[in-house]
Amino acid sequence: MGRGFFEPPAGSRFALRNVRVPACLLSSPVAAGEEFGTVDLLIDGGLLAAVERCGVLPASLGPDLDRSLVLPGLVDCHTHLDKGHIWPRRPNPTGDHPAAARASAEDRVARWTADDVRRRMEFGLETAFAHGVVAIRTHLDSLAPQAGISFPLFRELRERWSGRIDLQASSIVPLDVFLTDEGRALADIVAAAGGQLGCVTRFRTQPNGLLSPEFDAAMTNLFALASERGLDVDLHVDESGDPDARSLIRVAQLVVRLAFEGEVLCGHCCSLAVQDDDRIAATLDACAEAGIAVVSLPTANIYLQSRRSETTPRWRGVTVLHEMKARGLRVAVAGDNCRDPFYAYGDHDMLDTFTQAVKILQLDHPSGDWITAATAVPAAIMGLAERGRIRPGVPADMIVLKARSYSEMLARHQADRVVLRRGRAIDTALPDYRILDDLMSGA
């Protein structure tokens, strides 16, 4: 069994004493200017029963952890479990976005049976669980006939993983689909699975220049289908370094014009970072008016964007997350792809994703409340009231780190973390890649 740096006391009622929790994740206030609250946590019957001032709970209830950090279970609101771990059989020959899209599509058509997708998704879920992830929204490639394979499989996995990982799913197809009857059929499949309706805000069979009447027609159809079925919307938006990729502002304008009442989450939004200040400001104003939330995928986008052979990348590939947050938008970071043509690396570890996000997006000096971008904010976007914060009454699903500060947390991998589920330490040993070897035949 994979074990961390300490073993929680036996029994259903115990305490973790003298631990530090980011102040922004506590329901009770801490002293002004304090980055962390130093507290005692009482766990009873699998729930976090109380959060007390340090020193209140008696030593007999549990160990003094000497200011070790405690985080709530982490939340990954944008990933692709169905694509995961196909790199050995379908690598990206150039590491850029067009080649990734081609390789992924070829693999889907040739290999994505129910058994193949199930086993790779389960591998991803087992890995995320061991790392301390408690909730995941996965996008599912949904061009026919794949939606009819992957969404029933998702429903099966959601049931099997209930109580371990809260699992959600969103469709992903080219925008063209919502100009055809396939869009309505897909919306019905998504609704039957209780998912989110999504697409890439790019056409597959039409030019992708400045926005056209067909863009408005397709997006209007998508919002109408979602409204009719009571679905939220989750979009892949402007994932390029092209300053003329401007669909984010138009999506926001359509949300307002159509009075769409559901949640709208826009992922990537990379091209906004290479537009001028006036266009950025106008786009953020539109997003704020529409109530749009944004998720940045820093590891995948720094891998894909600004990549040219024998040329050093000129930008970091990520969106203007600081400006979005300052404008009042809800912003999150998430893991995106894992060992597939869109990202050759990754391990479904949101703590690692947050660590890299801090460095790529400079979410430090001060660190402020940026940890909410991997905890409370994505939990709220996903509608998960019991996730993302340390407060009494929620399941004791937490991560305990030997690190005592952000500096210590971000400097090392935290391989000795203790992951608690319902107050008990789980096995954090990771599944062996060899489990999937037979699926890689013909690589």
SEKEPA-200458 format. One line per 5 residues: their letters; for each residue y, z, x of N, C-alpha, C. Coordinates in steps of 0.2 Angstrom, whole numbers. Each point is the difference from the previous one (the first is absolute). Layout:
A> Y,Z,X,Y,Z,X,Y,Z,X ~ ...
***
This chain:
MGRGF> -6,0,4,6,0,-4,6,0,4 ~ 5,-4,-1,6,0,3,4,6,-2 ~ 2,4,5,4,6,-1,7,0,3 ~ 4,4,-3,7,0,3,1,6,5 ~ 6,3,1,1,5,4,-1,7,-2
FEPPA> -1,0,-7,-2,7,-3,-5,-1,-6 ~ -3,5,-2,-4,0,-6,3,5,-5 ~ 1,-3,-6,3,5,-5,-5,5,-2 ~ 2,6,-2,-4,5,-2,-5,-2,-6 ~ -6,3,0,-4,-1,-5,2,3,-7
GSRFA> -3,-2,-5,2,3,-7,6,-4,-3 ~ 1,1,-6,4,-4,-4,8,2,0 ~ 1,6,3,6,3,0,2,2,7 ~ 5,-3,3,2,1,7,7,-2,1 ~ 3,2,6,6,-2,1,1,-4,7
LRNVR> 5,-4,0,2,-3,7,6,3,1 ~ 1,4,5,6,4,1,4,-3,6 ~ 6,1,0,5,-2,5,-1,-7,2 ~ 1,-5,-5,0,-7,0,7,-3,-1 ~ 1,-6,2,7,-3,-1,-2,-6,-4
VPACL> 5,-1,-5,0,-5,-5,7,-4,0 ~ 0,-6,0,7,-3,0,3,2,-6 ~ 7,2,1,4,3,-5,0,-4,-6 ~ 0,-7,1,1,-5,-6,-6,0,-4 ~ -6,3,2,-6,-1,-4,-1,7,-3
LSSPV> 4,5,0,-1,6,-3,4,1,-6 ~ -3,3,-5,4,1,-7,5,5,1 ~ -1,5,4,4,6,1,5,-2,6 ~ 7,2,-1,5,-1,5,-2,4,7 ~ 3,-3,5,-1,3,7,8,1,2
AAGEE> 1,3,5,6,1,3,4,-6,1 ~ 6,-1,-1,4,-6,1,-1,-2,7 ~ -1,-7,1,-1,-2,7,-7,0,3 ~ -4,4,-3,-7,1,2,-4,-7,-1 ~ -3,-2,5,-4,-6,-1,-7,1,-3
FGTVD> -3,6,1,-6,3,-2,1,6,-4 ~ -5,2,-5,0,6,-2,-7,3,3 ~ 1,7,3,-6,3,2,-2,5,-5 ~ -7,-2,-2,-2,3,-6,-7,3,1 ~ -3,3,-5,-7,2,-1,-2,-4,-6
LLIDG> -6,-3,0,-3,-4,-6,-6,4,-2 ~ 0,1,-7,-6,3,-3,-4,-5,-3 ~ -6,-1,1,-5,-4,-3,-5,3,-4 ~ -1,-1,-6,-4,3,-5,-4,-5,-4 ~ -6,0,0,-4,-4,-5,2,-8,1
GLLAA> 1,-2,6,2,-7,2,7,-2,-2 ~ 4,5,-2,7,-2,-2,5,4,5 ~ 5,-3,2,5,4,3,4,5,-5 ~ -2,6,1,2,5,-5,7,3,1 ~ 2,0,6,6,3,2,3,-2,7
VERCG> 7,-1,0,3,-2,6,5,6,1 ~ -2,4,5,4,7,1,4,-1,7 ~ 5,5,0,4,1,6,-5,2,6 ~ 1,-2,6,-5,1,5,0,8,1 ~ -6,3,0,-1,7,1,-2,4,-6
VLPAS> 1,-4,-6,-1,4,-6,-8,1,-1 ~ -4,-5,1,-7,0,-1,-3,4,5 ~ -5,5,-1,-3,4,5,-5,-4,5 ~ 0,3,6,-4,-3,5,-8,-1,-2 ~ -2,4,-5,-7,0,-2,-2,-6,-4
LGPDL> 5,-4,-2,-1,-6,-4,-1,-6,4 ~ 2,0,6,-1,-6,4,3,0,7 ~ -1,-6,3,3,0,7,8,-1,1 ~ 2,3,5,7,-2,2,0,-7,4 ~ 3,-5,-3,-1,-6,4,6,-2,4
DRSLV> 4,5,2,5,-1,5,4,-6,-1 ~ 3,-1,-6,5,-5,-2,-3,-7,0 ~ -6,-1,-1,-3,-6,0,3,-4,-6 ~ 1,-6,0,2,-4,-5,-5,-1,-6 ~ 2,0,-6,-4,-2,-6,4,-5,-4
LPGLV> -4,-5,-1,3,-6,-4,-4,0,-7 ~ 2,-3,-5,-4,-2,-6,-4,-6,2 ~ -5,-1,-4,-4,-6,2,4,-6,-1 ~ -1,-5,4,5,-6,1,-2,-5,-5 ~ 5,-4,-2,0,-5,-5,2,-7,3
DCHTH> -5,-5,-1,1,-7,2,1,-4,-6 ~ 6,-2,-1,1,-4,-7,0,-7,1 ~ -2,-3,6,-1,-7,1,-5,-2,5 ~ -5,-2,-2,-5,-2,5,-5,-5,-3 ~ -4,-3,4,-5,-5,-2,-7,1,2
LDKGH> -3,5,-4,-7,2,2,-5,-6,-1 ~ 2,-5,-4,-5,-6,-1,0,-4,6 ~ 5,-1,4,1,-4,6,-3,4,6 ~ -1,6,0,-1,5,5,-6,-2,4 ~ 1,0,7,-6,0,5,-3,-7,0
IWPRR> 3,-5,-1,-3,-7,0,2,-3,7 ~ 4,4,4,2,-3,7,-6,-3,4 ~ -5,4,1,-5,-3,4,-3,-7,-2 ~ 0,-1,-6,-3,-7,-3,6,-5,-1 ~ 6,3,-1,6,-5,-2,6,2,4
PNPTG> 1,0,6,6,2,4,5,-5,-1 ~ 6,2,1,6,-4,0,2,-3,6 ~ -1,-7,1,0,-3,7,7,1,3 ~ 5,0,-4,7,1,3,4,6,-1 ~ -2,4,-5,3,6,-1,6,0,-5
DHPAA> 1,-6,-3,6,-1,-4,-2,0,-7 ~ 5,0,-5,-1,1,-7,-4,-7,-3 ~ 2,-6,2,-3,-5,-3,-7,-1,2 ~ -2,2,6,-7,0,2,-4,6,-3 ~ 3,5,-2,-3,6,-3,-2,-2,-7
ARASA> 5,-4,-4,-1,-2,-6,-6,-5,-1 ~ 0,-4,5,-5,-5,0,-7,3,1 ~ -1,4,5,-6,4,2,-2,4,-6 ~ 4,4,-3,-2,4,-5,-3,-4,-6 ~ 4,-5,-2,-2,-4,-6,-7,-3,2
EDRVA> -1,-3,6,-7,-3,2,-5,5,-1 ~ 1,6,2,-5,6,0,-1,1,-7 ~ 5,1,-4,-1,2,-7,-5,-5,-4 ~ 2,-7,1,-4,-5,-3,-7,0,2 ~ -1,1,7,-7,0,2,-4,6,0
RWTAD> 3,6,0,-4,6,1,1,6,-5 ~ 5,-1,-5,1,6,-4,-4,1,-6 ~ -6,2,1,-4,2,-5,1,7,-2 ~ -2,2,-6,1,7,-2,-3,5,5 ~ -6,-2,3,-3,5,5,4,0,6
DVRRR> 3,-6,3,4,0,6,6,4,-1 ~ 4,-1,-6,6,4,-1,-1,7,-1 ~ -6,2,-4,-1,7,-1,-1,4,7 ~ -4,-3,4,-2,3,6,6,1,5 ~ 4,-5,0,6,1,4,5,4,-3
MEFGL> 1,0,-6,5,5,-4,-3,7,1 ~ -6,1,-1,-3,7,1,1,2,7 ~ 0,-4,5,1,2,7,7,2,1 ~ 5,-4,-3,7,2,0,1,7,-3 ~ -3,1,-6,1,6,-3,-3,6,3
ETAFA> -6,-1,3,-3,6,4,5,2,6 ~ 3,-6,3,4,2,6,6,3,-2 ~ 4,-2,-5,6,3,-3,-1,7,-2 ~ -6,1,-3,-2,7,-2,0,5,6 ~ -4,-2,5,0,4,6,6,1,3
HGVVA> 5,-4,0,7,1,3,4,4,-4 ~ -1,1,-7,4,5,-4,4,-4,-5 ~ -2,-6,-1,4,-4,-6,-3,2,-6 ~ 4,1,-5,-2,2,-7,1,-5,-5 ~ 4,-5,1,2,-5,-5,1,-7,3
IRTHL> -2,-5,-3,0,-7,3,2,-4,-6 ~ 5,-5,1,0,-6,-4,-2,-6,4 ~ -5,-3,-2,-2,-6,4,2,-6,-4 ~ 2,-5,3,1,-7,-3,-7,-4,1 ~ -1,-3,-6,-7,-4,0,2,-8,-1
DSLAP> -2,-4,5,0,-7,0,-3,-2,-7 ~ 4,-4,-4,-1,-1,-7,0,-7,-2 ~ 0,-5,4,-1,-7,-2,-7,0,-3 ~ -1,-4,-6,-6,-1,-3,-5,-4,5 ~ -6,3,0,-4,5,-4,0,7,3
QAGIS> 4,1,5,0,6,4,2,6,-4 ~ 5,-1,-5,2,6,-4,-6,3,-4 ~ -4,-5,-3,-6,2,-4,-5,4,4 ~ 0,-1,7,-5,4,4,3,6,2 ~ 6,0,3,3,6,3,3,6,-5
FPLFR> 2,-2,-6,3,5,-4,-6,4,-3 ~ -5,-3,-3,-6,4,-2,-2,5,6 ~ 0,-3,6,-3,4,6,5,6,1 ~ 7,-2,-1,5,6,1,-1,5,-5 ~ -2,-1,-6,-1,5,-5,-6,4,1
ELRER> -5,-3,3,-6,4,2,2,5,6 ~ 3,-3,5,2,4,5,5,6,-2 ~ 5,-2,-4,4,6,-2,-3,5,-4 ~ -5,-1,-3,-4,5,-4,-4,4,6 ~ -4,-4,4,-4,4,5,4,4,5
WSGRI> 7,-2,1,4,4,5,4,5,-4 ~ 0,0,-6,4,5,-4,-1,7,3 ~ 5,4,1,0,6,2,1,1,8 ~ -1,-6,3,1,-1,7,6,-4,2 ~ 1,-6,-2,6,-4,1,2,-3,-7
DLQAS> 6,1,-2,3,-3,-6,1,-7,2 ~ -4,-5,-4,0,-7,2,4,-4,-5 ~ 4,-4,2,4,-5,-5,-1,-7,3 ~ 1,-5,-4,0,-7,2,5,-4,-3 ~ 2,-5,4,5,-5,-2,-2,-7,2
SIVPL> 1,-5,-5,-2,-6,2,5,-3,5 ~ -3,-5,4,5,-4,4,-3,-7,0 ~ 5,-5,-2,-1,-7,-1,6,-3,2 ~ 0,-7,1,6,-3,1,4,-1,-7 ~ 7,0,1,4,0,-6,-2,-6,-5
DVFLT> -2,-5,2,-2,-6,-4,-5,2,-6 ~ -4,5,1,-5,2,-5,3,2,-6 ~ 7,2,0,3,3,-6,4,-6,-3 ~ -1,-6,2,2,-6,-4,-6,-3,-4 ~ -6,3,0,-6,-3,-2,-3,5,-5
DEGRA> -6,-2,-3,-4,5,-5,-3,5,5 ~ -2,-2,6,-3,5,4,4,6,1 ~ 6,0,0,4,6,0,-1,5,-6 ~ -1,-3,-6,-1,4,-6,-7,3,1 ~ -5,-4,2,-7,3,1,0,5,5
LADIV> 4,-1,6,0,5,5,3,7,-3 ~ 6,-1,-4,3,6,-3,-5,4,-4 ~ -4,-3,-4,-5,3,-4,-5,4,5 ~ -3,-3,5,-4,3,5,3,6,3 ~ 6,-1,2,4,6,3,0,6,-5
AAAGG> 2,-2,-6,1,5,-6,-6,4,-1 ~ -6,-4,0,-6,3,-2,-2,5,6 ~ 2,-1,6,-1,4,5,5,6,1 ~ 5,0,-4,5,5,1,4,-1,6 ~ 1,-6,2,4,-2,7,7,-1,-1
QLGCV> 3,-3,6,7,-2,0,0,-8,0 ~ 4,-3,-3,1,-8,0,4,-2,6 ~ -3,-4,5,4,-1,6,-1,-8,2 ~ 4,-2,5,-1,-6,3,5,0,6 ~ -1,-6,4,5,-1,5,5,-4,-3
TRFRT> 7,1,2,5,-4,-3,2,-6,4 ~ -6,-4,1,0,-6,3,-5,-5,-4 ~ 2,-6,0,-4,-5,-3,-5,-3,5 ~ -6,-2,-3,-5,-3,5,0,-7,-1 ~ 2,-3,-6,0,-7,-1,7,-3,-1
QPNGL> 5,4,1,7,-3,0,4,2,6 ~ 6,-3,1,4,2,6,2,7,-1 ~ 1,3,6,2,7,0,7,1,3 ~ 5,-4,-2,7,0,2,4,5,-4 ~ 6,-1,-1,4,4,-4,-3,0,-7
LSPEF> 2,6,-3,-3,1,-7,1,-6,-5 ~ -5,-1,-4,0,-6,-4,-1,3,-7 ~ 1,-5,-5,-1,2,-7,-8,2,-1 ~ -4,-3,4,-7,2,-1,-2,7,2 ~ 4,3,5,0,7,2,1,4,-6
DAAMT> 6,-1,-3,2,4,-6,-5,0,-5 ~ -3,-6,-1,-5,-1,-6,-6,4,2 ~ -3,-1,6,-6,4,2,1,7,0 ~ 5,3,3,2,7,0,1,3,-7 ~ 3,-4,-5,1,2,-7,-6,0,-3
NLFAL> -5,-4,1,-7,0,-3,-3,6,2 ~ 0,2,7,-3,5,3,2,7,-4 ~ 7,1,0,3,6,-3,-2,0,-8 ~ 0,-6,-3,-2,0,-7,-8,3,-1 ~ -4,-3,4,-7,2,0,-1,7,1
ASERG> 4,3,5,-1,7,2,3,4,-6 ~ 6,-2,-3,2,4,-5,-4,0,-6 ~ -3,-6,-2,-5,0,-6,-6,5,1 ~ -2,1,6,-6,4,2,2,7,2 ~ 6,2,1,2,6,2,-1,1,8
LDVDL> 0,-5,4,-2,0,7,7,1,4 ~ -1,4,6,5,0,5,-1,-7,4 ~ 5,-1,4,0,-6,4,0,2,8 ~ -4,-4,4,0,2,7,0,-7,4 ~ 5,-2,4,2,-6,2,0,0,8
HVDES> -3,-6,3,1,-1,7,7,-5,0 ~ 5,3,4,6,-4,-1,3,-2,7 ~ 2,-6,1,4,-2,6,-4,2,7 ~ -6,-1,1,-3,3,6,0,-6,5 ~ 6,-1,3,2,-4,5,6,1,3
GDPDA> 2,-3,6,6,0,3,5,-5,-2 ~ -1,-3,-5,4,-6,-3,6,3,-3 ~ 6,0,2,6,2,-4,1,-3,-6 ~ -3,-6,-2,1,-3,-6,-5,3,-5 ~ -5,4,2,-5,3,-5,4,6,-3
RSLIR> 2,-1,-7,4,4,-3,-2,2,-7 ~ -7,1,-1,-3,1,-7,2,7,-2 ~ 1,5,5,1,7,-2,5,1,-5 ~ 6,-3,2,6,1,-4,-1,-3,-7 ~ -4,-6,0,-1,-3,-7,-5,4,-4
VAQLV> -5,3,3,-5,4,-4,4,6,-3 ~ 5,3,4,4,5,-3,4,-2,-6 ~ 3,-6,1,4,-2,-5,-4,-2,-7 ~ -6,-2,1,-4,-2,-5,-3,7,-4 ~ -1,5,4,-2,6,-3,5,3,-5
VRLAF> 7,-1,3,5,3,-5,1,-5,-6 ~ 0,-7,2,1,-4,-6,-5,0,-5 ~ -6,1,2,-6,0,-5,-1,7,-3 ~ 4,5,3,-1,7,-2,-7,3,1 ~ -3,-2,5,-7,2,1,0,7,2
EGEVL> -5,4,-4,0,7,0,-5,3,5 ~ -4,-4,2,-5,3,5,2,1,7 ~ -4,3,4,1,1,7,0,-6,4 ~ 4,-2,4,0,-6,4,0,3,8 ~ -5,-2,3,0,1,7,0,-6,4
CGHCC> 4,-1,5,0,-6,4,-2,2,7 ~ -4,-4,3,-3,2,7,3,-6,5 ~ 0,3,6,2,-4,6,8,-1,0 ~ 3,-5,-4,7,-2,0,3,-1,7 ~ -4,-3,4,2,0,7,6,-5,1
SLAVQ> 1,-5,-3,5,-5,1,7,3,-1 ~ 0,6,-4,7,3,-1,3,2,6 ~ -4,2,5,3,3,7,3,-6,4 ~ -1,-6,-2,3,-5,4,5,-4,-4 ~ 3,3,-5,5,-3,-4,7,4,2
DDDRI> 5,-3,-2,7,3,2,1,6,-5 ~ 5,4,3,1,7,-3,2,-1,-8 ~ 4,-5,-1,2,-1,-7,-6,-1,-5 ~ -5,-4,3,-5,-2,-5,-5,6,0 ~ -1,4,5,-4,6,0,3,5,-5
AATLD> 7,1,0,3,4,-5,-1,-2,-7 ~ 1,-6,-1,-1,-3,-7,-7,1,-3 ~ -5,-1,5,-7,1,-2,-2,7,-1 ~ 3,5,4,-1,7,-1,3,2,-7 ~ 6,-2,-1,3,2,-7,-4,-3,-6
ACAEA> -3,-6,1,-4,-2,-6,-6,4,0 ~ -3,2,5,-7,4,0,2,7,-3 ~ 6,2,2,1,7,-3,1,0,-7 ~ 4,-5,-2,1,-1,-8,-7,-1,-3 ~ -5,-4,3,-6,-1,-3,-5,6,0
GIAVV> 1,5,5,-4,5,1,-6,-2,4 ~ 0,-5,4,-5,-2,4,-2,4,6 ~ -6,2,1,-3,3,6,-2,-5,5 ~ 0,2,6,-2,-4,6,-5,3,4 ~ -5,-3,2,-4,2,5,0,-4,6
SLPTA> 1,3,6,0,-4,6,-7,1,4 ~ -3,-5,3,-6,-1,3,1,-1,7 ~ 2,5,4,3,-1,7,-6,-2,5 ~ -6,2,-1,-5,-2,5,-2,-7,0 ~ -1,-2,-6,-2,-7,-2,6,-5,2
NIYLQ> 6,2,-2,5,-5,1,3,0,7 ~ 0,5,4,1,-1,7,-5,-4,3 ~ -6,0,-2,-5,-4,2,1,-8,-1 ~ 2,-1,-6,0,-7,-3,7,-3,2 ~ 5,3,-1,7,-3,0,2,-1,7
SRRSE> 4,-6,0,3,-2,6,-5,-1,6 ~ -5,-2,-2,-6,-2,5,0,-7,1 ~ 1,-2,7,-1,-7,2,-3,1,7 ~ -4,-5,1,-4,0,7,5,0,6 ~ -2,5,4,4,0,7,7,2,-1
TTPRW> 2,3,-6,7,2,-2,0,7,-2 ~ 4,4,3,1,7,-2,3,1,-7 ~ -2,4,-4,3,0,-7,7,3,1 ~ 4,-3,-5,7,2,0,2,5,-5 ~ -4,2,-4,2,5,-5,-7,4,-2
RGVTV> 1,5,-4,-6,5,-1,-3,-2,-6 ~ 2,-5,-4,-4,-2,-6,0,4,-6 ~ 4,5,0,0,5,-6,7,-1,-4 ~ 0,3,-6,6,-1,-4,5,6,2 ~ 6,0,-4,5,4,1,-1,7,-3
LHEMK> -5,3,2,-2,6,-4,5,6,0 ~ 4,1,6,5,5,0,6,-2,-5 ~ 2,-6,0,5,-2,-5,-2,1,-7 ~ -7,-2,-2,-2,1,-6,0,7,-3 ~ -3,5,5,0,7,-2,7,2,-1
ARGLR> 5,-2,4,7,3,-1,3,-3,-6 ~ -3,-5,-3,3,-3,-6,-3,3,-6 ~ -5,4,1,-4,4,-5,-6,-3,-3 ~ -3,-5,4,-6,-3,-2,-6,5,3 ~ -5,0,-4,-6,3,2,-4,-4,5
VAVAG> -1,3,6,-3,-4,5,-6,3,3 ~ -5,-4,1,-7,3,3,-2,-4,6 ~ -4,2,4,-4,-4,5,-7,1,-2 ~ -4,-6,2,-7,0,-2,-4,-4,5 ~ -7,0,0,-4,-3,5,-1,-7,0
DNCRD> 0,-3,-6,-1,-7,-1,-7,-2,3 ~ 0,-5,4,-7,-3,2,-3,4,5 ~ -7,-1,1,-4,4,5,-5,-5,2 ~ 0,-2,7,-5,-3,3,-2,-7,-4 ~ 5,-3,-2,0,-7,-3,5,-5,3
PFYAY> 0,-6,-2,4,-5,3,8,2,0 ~ 2,4,-5,7,2,0,2,6,4 ~ -5,4,3,1,5,4,-7,2,4 ~ 0,-2,6,-6,1,4,-3,7,1 ~ 5,5,-2,-2,7,2,0,4,-6
GDHDM> 2,7,1,0,4,-5,-6,4,-2 ~ 0,6,-3,-5,4,-2,0,4,-6 ~ 4,-3,-5,1,3,-6,3,8,0 ~ 4,1,6,2,6,1,8,1,-1 ~ 2,3,-6,7,0,-1,4,4,4
LDTFT> -3,5,4,3,4,5,2,-4,6 ~ -4,-5,2,1,-4,5,5,-5,-2 ~ 0,-3,-7,5,-4,-2,7,3,0 ~ 0,6,-2,7,3,0,2,1,7 ~ -4,2,4,2,1,7,3,-7,3
QAVKI> -4,-5,-1,3,-7,2,6,-2,-3 ~ 1,2,-7,6,-2,-4,6,4,3 ~ -1,6,2,5,4,3,3,-4,7 ~ -4,-3,3,2,-3,7,2,-7,-1 ~ -3,-4,-5,2,-6,-2,7,0,-3
LQLDH> 1,4,-5,6,0,-4,5,5,2 ~ -2,4,5,5,5,2,1,6,-5 ~ -5,2,-3,1,5,-5,0,7,3 ~ 5,1,5,0,6,3,8,1,3 ~ 1,6,3,6,2,2,6,-1,-5
PSGDW> 0,3,-6,-5,5,-2,-6,-3,-3 ~ -5,4,-1,-6,-2,-4,1,1,-7 ~ 5,5,-2,2,0,-7,-6,1,-4 ~ 0,-3,-6,-6,0,-5,-4,-6,0 ~ 0,-4,6,-4,-6,0,-8,1,-1
ITAAT> -2,6,1,-7,1,-1,-2,-1,-8 ~ 5,0,-4,-1,-1,-7,-2,-7,-1 ~ 1,-5,5,-1,-7,-1,-8,-1,0 ~ -4,5,3,-7,-1,0,-3,5,-5 ~ 4,4,-4,-3,5,-4,3,0,-7
AVPAA> 6,4,-1,2,1,-6,3,-7,-4 ~ 3,-4,4,3,-6,-3,-6,-5,-2 ~ -5,-2,4,-5,-4,-3,-4,3,-5 ~ -1,7,0,-3,3,-6,4,-1,-6 ~ 6,1,0,4,-1,-6,0,-7,-2
IMGLA> 0,-5,4,0,-7,-1,-7,-1,-4 ~ -5,3,2,-7,-1,-3,-1,4,-6 ~ 5,4,-2,-1,5,-5,-5,5,0 ~ 0,3,7,-5,5,1,4,7,1 ~ 0,3,-5,4,7,0,-2,5,4
ERGRI> -7,0,1,-3,5,4,0,-1,8 ~ 2,-6,2,0,-2,7,7,0,3 ~ -1,1,7,6,-1,4,5,6,1 ~ -2,6,-2,4,6,1,-4,6,1 ~ 2,5,3,-3,6,1,3,5,-5
RPGVP> -3,1,-6,2,5,-5,-5,3,-4 ~ 1,6,-2,-6,3,-4,-2,-4,-6 ~ -7,0,-1,-3,-3,-6,-3,-6,1 ~ 1,-3,6,-3,-7,1,-7,1,4 ~ -4,-5,0,-6,1,4,2,1,8
ADMIV> -4,4,3,1,2,7,-3,-6,5 ~ 3,-6,-1,-2,-6,4,6,0,5 ~ -2,2,6,5,0,5,-2,-2,7 ~ 4,-1,5,-1,-1,6,3,5,5 ~ -4,3,4,2,6,4,0,-3,7
LKARS> 6,0,4,1,-3,7,1,6,4 ~ -3,-1,6,2,5,6,7,0,2 ~ 3,-6,-1,7,-1,2,4,4,-4 ~ 6,2,3,4,5,-3,7,-3,-2 ~ 1,-6,2,7,-4,-1,-2,-7,-1
YSEML> 6,-4,-2,-1,-7,0,-1,-3,7 ~ 3,3,5,-1,-2,7,-7,0,2 ~ -4,6,-1,-7,0,1,-4,-4,-4 ~ 2,0,-7,-4,-5,-4,0,-7,2 ~ 6,-2,1,1,-8,2,-2,-2,7
ARHQA> -1,5,4,-2,-1,7,-7,-2,1 ~ -4,4,-4,-8,-1,1,-3,-2,-7 ~ -6,-3,1,-3,-3,-6,-3,5,-5 ~ 0,7,1,-2,5,-4,-7,-1,-3 ~ -5,-2,5,-7,-1,-1,-3,6,-2
DRVVL> 3,6,2,-4,6,-2,3,3,-7 ~ 3,-4,-4,3,2,-6,-6,3,-5 ~ 2,5,-4,-5,3,-5,3,-3,-6 ~ -5,-3,-4,1,-3,-6,-3,4,-6 ~ 4,3,-4,-2,4,-5,0,-3,-7
RRGRA> -6,0,-3,0,-3,-7,-3,6,-5 ~ 4,1,-5,-1,6,-4,-1,6,4 ~ 4,1,6,0,6,4,-6,0,5 ~ -5,-5,0,-5,0,5,1,-5,5 ~ -2,1,6,1,-5,5,-6,-5,-1
IDTAL> 2,-6,1,-5,-6,-1,-2,-2,7 ~ -5,-4,0,-2,-3,6,5,-6,2 ~ 3,1,5,5,-6,2,-3,-5,5 ~ -7,0,1,-3,-5,4,1,-7,-3 ~ 2,-5,3,1,-6,-3,-6,-5,0
PDYRI> 0,-4,-5,-6,-5,0,0,-4,6 ~ -6,-2,2,-1,-4,6,0,-8,-3 ~ 4,-4,4,1,-7,-1,-7,-3,-1 ~ -5,2,4,-6,-3,0,-3,0,-8 ~ 2,4,-4,-2,0,-7,1,-7,-3
LDDLM> 5,-4,2,2,-6,-3,-2,-6,4 ~ -4,1,6,-2,-5,4,-4,-6,-4 ~ -4,1,-4,-4,-5,-4,5,-4,-4 ~ 6,2,-2,5,-4,-4,4,-4,5 ~ -1,1,6,4,-4,5,-4,-6,3
SGA> -6,-1,-2,-5,-6,2,4,-6,-1 ~ -1,-5,5,3,-6,0,7,0,3 ~ 2,6,2,7,1,3,1,-5,6
***
